[in-house]
Amino acid sequence: MILVITLGFDEKFALRSVARRGLRGDDEIFVILPKPVDERAERAYMHFSEILSRMFQNLKITRFEVDCRNFLGSLVDLINAFKERKMDRFVFCLSGGFRALILEVLLAANFLGLDGDVEVEFEDSSSVVSFPLRWCRRLILDDVEKKVLVLLKYKQNFSILN
């Protein structure tokens, strides 16, 4: 399993997601931060990774930064990162971070047709909404629309989404 976490200024949502889902030795935590990284988000990432490092030996935590202000660029970067892990099952914890980043992650996962679940915790921590990623499949663009997005970003490279 790959636990994808959009991280904001507070690590509590990420830690709760780990506690809810649990982790095994071969799992990966893929933490996505908006670039440039704010010092509060940096502090949250450090706390999160320190706590998990104490709890789990040899846990793979991957840090990934995207410029979520560049929507198309972020989509391409996220698609490339997820594409490398496409055969794994995903859990997307989309409770922290910028709203634009959360949308970019969700769209990138849909473009690739990834297998997994989405969970969003309420801001007041009173509840969690969880659903299969496949419920969002209507958000997937057709092949022409995908190629237009890639063309806008790279002008010639159409193979990135195939």
N, C-alpha and C positions, 0 to 999 in steps of 0.2 A: 504494500500500500504506500502511496505517496500522499502525505497530508500537506496540502497547499494552503498556506496562510497568508492573507493580506494583513500586514502589520501597520498599525498606526502608532499613536503615542502611548499606548497602554498594552502590556503583554497579557493582561488577565483573560481576554477572550481566547487568545491562542493557547494559554495554559489550560483553560477549561475544555477546549476542544480536544487536547491531548488526553486529558483525564477522562473525557466521555468515550473517546474512541479506543484508547489504549495503544500501545506500540509493541511491535515485535522486533527482533534483531535485524531483520532485513528491510524494515521500513525506512522511508526517507521523509524528512520534514523539509519542505521547500518554502522558504519564507520570502515573500515578495514585498519589497519596499519601494516607495516612490523616490525617484532621483530628481534633484539632489536630496539626500537624506537629512531631514531635520534632526537636531540634536536630541529632541525628545523621542523620536522614533529610534534613533541610534541607541539611546539608553534602554528603551523597551526591548530592542533586539538583544542587547548585551545581557539584560536580566533574564530574558527568556532562554537564551542559549546556555547561560551559566546554570540555571535551575535544571534544565534537561540534561546537561552534561553530568551533573551530580547524581541524577536519578537513573540514567541509562549509560552503560559503557558502550563505546563504539557506535553511538547513534550518529547517523549521517544527517547533518543539518546543512542544507544548501541555501546560501544567501543569493538573492537575485534582485537586481535593481533595474527599474525601467522608468523612463521619463514619461509619466502618464499624461503630461501636458501635450505630448505628441501622440495623438490617438493611433494613427496608422503605424507609426514606428513601434509603439508599445505592442500593438497586436502582432506585428511580425516577430518581434523579439520573444514574446510569450509563446507564440505558435512554435517557433524554433525550439524553445526550451521544453515545451510539452511534447513535441514530436519525438525528441530523444527518449522519452519515457512512455511513449504511447501504449506499450503493451501492459503497463501496470494499471492497477485499479487506483482511482483517485478519490480523495475526500477534499472538497474545497470549503475551507472555513473562511467565509467572506464577512466576518464581523468587524474587522478593523481596517483602518486605512482610508484613503480618499475614495469617495464614491466612484470617481472616474476609473480608478485602478480596479475596483471591484467589478465594474462593467467590462473592462478590458479583459480581465481574467476569465470571466464567464463567457464572453464572446469567443476568446481564443480556444477555450475548452470545447465549445460547441462547433467551431470551425473544423476541429479535428475529430469530432464525434467520440470524444473520450468516454470511457466507462467510469462511472463514479457517482458520488452523492454531493449535494450542496447543503451546507448548514449555515444559518445566520442566527446569531444570538441577539436578542433585543438589547437595546442600549442600556436599559435599566436592569439587565441580567435576569429578568423575570421568566423568560421562556426562550426556547430555541425552535426555529423552524428548520426542518430538514426534508429534502426531497431528492429523488433521483435526477441526475443531470439530464437524462433522456427526455424529461418533461419539457426541457427548453429547446428541443430540436427544431422547433419552428423558427428559431432565431438563426438557423444555419442559412448562409447565403448559397445561391447556386454557383456553379463553376465559373460562369461569366463574371458575376459580382466579386468572387474571390480573386480572380485574375485582375480585375480592375483595381482592387485594393493593393495588390502586390505591384502592379504596374505603377501606381501612384508613388509607391515607396521606392522601388528599385528600377523602374523604367523598362527593364527587359527580362527579369528573372521570373518566369511563371511557375517554376517547379516547386517552389517553397510550400505550397498548400496541397500538393498532390501526394 
